[in-house]
């Protein structure tokens, strides 16, 4: 049995770096991924598609590893980086976007991510598992954003 956990997060913040610097980093998936905590491996599948293999969490006997692939499309003129889920790769489907706005002396950043993660546990565990998985995902995303803010300058 599996428990499917839905994730839907959004964040807005501003950094003190120029638009070009922020866009260049966020549109370079391997560089951007290097700021995301607990990435075990990022695999380039070609055609701007990457498989994210997250570190295993849990104990030696019971653990969860989230694996998913997304295809990335960057558009400097629109200030966007959009990723869409690739079905059939791993146990999750994840999509989202970065939307950047040049504020001349800073860059406004909007981050959205949504998807589902299938956790191989009995349905009876759903009430316990869903808040834990959502909470862990939210914590990782917040650490990611904090690292990016630290890199570019700004207030978390």
C-alpha positions, 0 to 999 in steps of 0.5 A: 500500500502507499500513502499519497501526500500532496505538497503545495508551497509558495514563498515571496522574498527579495534579494540584494543581487542583480536580476542577471545574477539571480536568474543565472543561478536559478536557471542553472539546475545543478547549481541551484540544486547545490543549495537544496539540502539533502540532495543525494544525487542530481542526474541529468537525463538530457533535454533539460530534464533532471532526476532528483534523488533525495537522501534517505530519511528514517531508520535503517529498517524503515526509511523513505527516499523521494525520487522524481524528475522534472523538465525545466524551461527558462525564459530570461525575458519573462524572468521565469524558470518553470519545471514540470513533472516527468511521470514514471521517474521515482515516487513523486511528481513535482512541478513549480516555478521561479518568477523574478522581477528586476527592482533595479537595486534588488530582485523580487523572487516568487517561488512555487512548488506543488506535487505529490509523493507516494510513501510506501506505507499502509493506509492506516498510517496516513494520519501520521505520515502526511503531516510529517512528510509535508513538514519535512518538505516545507523545512527543506524548502525553507532551508533552500530559500534561506541558503539562496538569500544568504548567497544573494544577500537579503533578509530570510 
